[in-house]
Amino acid sequence: MRVHFRAQYLTSAVGQMRREDFNATLLVHAVKGKTINPRQYTTVRISGKPVIITDANKDRAMDWFGEWAAPLVKAQGWGPKILVPIPNRIAVQGAATVPRTALIAHAVRRAVGPAAVVADILRWRRLLPKSTDSTSRRPEVLLPDLVLTGKMPPGVVVLIDDVFTSGGHAIASAWRLADLNRFPKCAISCGRTLHEQLDDPFDVAEEDLVVPSRP
């Protein structure tokens, strides 16, 4: 499964931090809905123009991410595109709050247009602990707590996430969607957790995520 990324996400400082490193990380923070320090801001290029993102306008970052992601979604073959948000850890079955990743998926849908729909059908059985180690991100550990809450319309399936680290959540989501005999064509994430400084943190290489056989 091909995975596309908007920017590098540094969860801790790496080497000599540059302005572009802060810009990329703060963009991901904005898309995730995290509070941005009033003394901080990030500048990113949206449709070829520089845009300043602050805490006051951080929710618009989802729309700007949607503009970037829309061409990738449209390139996934013919027919409707079904955007499936990977649930964040607090997206528990029965909770009234709309998950942030679902809001991100709707922003992508608005940018794509009528050819895309959001299928927000994945939830956790319980509130998951924070992912603090590789064990908590293993797909075979995540899968038993991941449930389907609705039906999938016909079309090409695209997973949407805010941050991609090890791929465990994407693999678990692909396994669970297999219960509906569906498989994601690709995944699109705003941030890619990489702890090695890139020349351009806004030019993160695509990756092929191997989805192993389901246990």
C-alpha positions as CSV (number, residue, x, y, z in Angstrom):
1,M,0.0,0.0,0.0
2,R,1.5,3.3,-1.1
3,V,1.7,6.0,1.7
4,H,2.0,9.7,0.9
5,F,3.1,12.4,3.4
6,R,2.9,16.2,3.5
7,A,5.7,17.0,5.9
8,Q,8.3,15.6,8.3
9,Y,7.1,15.5,11.9
10,L,9.8,15.9,14.5
11,T,8.6,14.9,17.9
12,S,11.9,16.1,19.4
13,A,14.7,18.4,18.3
14,V,17.2,16.9,15.8
15,G,20.7,18.3,15.3
16,Q,20.7,21.9,14.3
17,M,17.0,22.8,14.1
18,R,16.2,25.0,11.1
19,R,13.3,27.3,10.4
20,E,11.9,24.8,7.9
21,D,12.0,22.1,10.5
22,F,9.9,24.1,12.9
23,N,7.6,25.1,10.0
24,A,6.9,21.4,9.1
25,T,6.4,20.3,12.7
26,L,4.0,23.2,13.5
27,L,2.0,22.5,10.3
28,V,1.4,19.0,11.6
29,H,0.6,20.4,15.0
30,A,-2.0,22.6,13.4
31,V,-3.6,19.8,11.4
32,K,-3.7,17.7,14.6
33,G,-5.4,20.6,16.4
34,K,-2.6,21.1,18.9
35,T,-2.2,24.5,20.6
36,I,0.4,26.6,18.9
37,N,2.4,28.9,21.2
38,P,1.4,32.6,20.5
39,R,5.0,33.4,19.9
40,Q,5.3,30.7,17.2
41,Y,4.0,30.5,13.7
42,T,4.7,28.5,10.6
43,T,4.8,29.5,7.0
44,V,3.9,27.0,4.3
45,R,3.2,27.2,0.6
46,I,-0.4,26.7,-0.3
47,S,-1.3,26.6,-4.0
48,G,2.1,28.2,-4.6
49,K,1.6,31.1,-2.1
50,P,3.1,31.5,1.3
51,V,0.6,31.2,4.2
52,I,1.2,32.0,7.8
53,I,-0.4,29.5,10.3
54,T,-0.9,30.6,13.9
55,D,-3.0,29.2,16.7
56,A,-5.8,31.6,15.6
57,N,-6.2,30.0,12.2
58,K,-4.8,26.5,12.8
59,D,-8.1,24.8,11.9
60,R,-7.7,26.1,8.4
61,A,-4.6,24.0,8.1
62,M,-6.9,21.0,7.6
63,D,-8.3,22.7,4.5
64,W,-4.8,23.5,3.2
65,F,-3.8,19.9,3.8
66,G,-6.9,18.9,1.9
67,E,-5.8,21.1,-1.1
68,W,-2.4,19.3,-1.1
69,A,-4.0,15.8,-0.7
70,A,-6.8,16.3,-3.3
71,P,-4.6,15.5,-6.4
72,L,-3.3,12.4,-4.8
73,V,-6.8,11.2,-4.1
74,K,-8.0,12.0,-7.7
75,A,-5.0,10.0,-9.1
76,Q,-6.3,6.7,-7.5
77,G,-8.0,5.4,-10.6
78,W,-11.6,5.7,-11.8
79,G,-14.8,5.8,-9.8
80,P,-15.7,7.3,-6.4
81,K,-13.0,7.8,-3.8
82,I,-13.9,6.6,-0.3
83,L,-12.0,8.4,2.4
84,V,-11.7,6.3,5.5
85,P,-10.1,8.2,8.5
86,I,-7.9,6.1,10.7
87,P,-9.3,6.8,14.2
88,N,-7.2,8.5,16.7
89,R,-6.8,7.0,20.2
90,I,-9.8,8.8,21.7
91,A,-12.2,7.8,18.9
92,V,-14.1,5.3,21.0
93,Q,-17.2,3.5,19.8
94,G,-20.3,5.4,20.9
95,A,-18.5,8.7,21.7
96,A,-20.2,11.8,20.5
97,T,-17.1,13.7,19.6
98,V,-16.1,13.7,15.9
99,P,-12.5,12.4,15.6
100,R,-9.9,14.9,14.4
101,T,-8.9,12.5,11.6
102,A,-12.6,12.5,10.4
103,L,-12.5,16.3,10.3
104,I,-9.3,16.0,8.2
105,A,-10.9,13.5,5.9
106,H,-13.9,15.9,5.3
107,A,-11.4,18.7,4.5
108,V,-9.9,16.4,1.9
109,R,-13.4,15.6,0.6
110,R,-14.2,19.3,0.1
111,A,-11.0,19.8,-1.8
112,V,-11.6,16.7,-4.0
113,G,-15.3,17.6,-4.7
114,P,-18.3,15.3,-5.4
115,A,-16.1,12.4,-6.5
116,A,-15.2,11.7,-2.9
117,V,-17.1,10.7,0.2
118,V,-16.1,10.1,3.8
119,A,-16.8,6.7,5.4
120,D,-16.0,7.3,9.1
121,I,-16.6,3.7,10.1
122,L,-13.6,2.7,12.2
123,R,-13.7,3.1,16.0
124,W,-11.9,1.7,19.1
125,R,-13.7,-0.5,21.6
126,R,-12.0,1.4,24.4
127,L,-9.8,4.4,25.1
128,L,-6.3,3.4,24.0
129,P,-3.3,4.3,26.0
130,K,-0.8,6.7,24.4
131,S,1.6,5.0,22.0
132,T,4.8,5.1,24.0
133,D,6.6,2.1,22.5
134,S,6.7,-0.1,19.5
135,T,4.5,-2.8,21.2
136,S,1.5,-0.5,21.5
137,R,1.7,0.3,17.8
138,R,1.8,-3.4,16.6
139,P,-1.1,-4.1,14.3
140,E,-1.9,-7.5,15.9
141,V,-2.2,-5.7,19.3
142,L,-4.4,-3.0,17.9
143,L,-6.7,-5.1,15.8
144,P,-8.9,-6.7,18.5
145,D,-9.9,-3.2,19.7
146,L,-10.7,-1.9,16.3
147,V,-14.3,-2.2,15.2
148,L,-16.5,-1.4,12.2
149,T,-19.4,0.9,12.8
150,G,-21.0,1.2,9.4
151,K,-21.1,0.1,5.8
152,M,-18.7,1.0,3.0
153,P,-20.0,2.6,-0.2
154,P,-18.5,1.4,-3.5
155,G,-15.4,3.0,-4.7
156,V,-11.6,3.3,-4.3
157,V,-10.6,3.2,-0.6
158,V,-8.1,5.8,0.6
159,L,-7.0,5.9,4.3
160,I,-6.6,9.3,5.9
161,D,-4.4,10.0,9.0
162,D,-2.8,12.9,10.7
163,V,0.5,11.3,11.6
164,F,2.2,8.1,10.3
165,T,4.9,6.5,12.6
166,S,5.4,2.8,12.2
167,G,2.4,1.9,10.0
168,G,0.7,-0.2,12.7
169,H,-2.6,1.7,12.7
170,A,-2.8,1.7,8.9
171,I,-2.2,-2.1,8.8
172,A,-4.8,-2.7,11.5
173,S,-7.3,-0.5,9.6
174,A,-6.6,-2.4,6.3
175,W,-7.1,-5.8,8.2
176,R,-10.4,-4.6,9.6
177,L,-11.7,-3.3,6.3
178,A,-10.9,-6.7,4.9
179,D,-14.0,-7.9,6.9
180,L,-15.9,-5.9,4.2
181,N,-13.8,-7.4,1.4
182,R,-12.3,-4.0,0.8
183,F,-8.6,-3.0,0.7
184,P,-7.2,0.5,0.7
185,K,-5.5,1.7,-2.5
186,C,-3.3,4.1,-0.6
187,A,-2.9,6.1,2.6
188,I,-2.4,9.8,2.9
189,S,-1.0,11.4,6.1
190,C,0.0,14.9,7.0
191,G,3.0,14.0,9.1
192,R,5.7,11.4,8.9
193,T,7.5,10.8,12.1
194,L,11.2,10.7,11.1
195,H,14.0,11.4,13.5
196,E,16.7,12.0,10.9
197,Q,16.8,15.5,9.5
198,L,15.7,15.8,5.9
199,D,17.1,18.3,3.4
200,D,13.5,19.5,2.7
201,P,11.0,18.5,5.5
202,F,8.2,19.3,3.1
203,D,9.4,16.8,0.5
204,V,9.0,13.5,2.3
205,A,9.5,10.4,0.1
206,E,6.5,8.2,-0.5
207,E,6.7,4.7,1.0
208,D,5.4,1.3,0.2
209,L,3.8,-0.2,3.3
210,V,3.8,-3.9,3.3
211,V,0.5,-5.2,4.8
212,P,1.2,-8.8,6.0
213,S,-1.3,-11.6,6.2
214,R,-3.8,-11.1,8.9
215,P,-3.1,-13.1,12.1
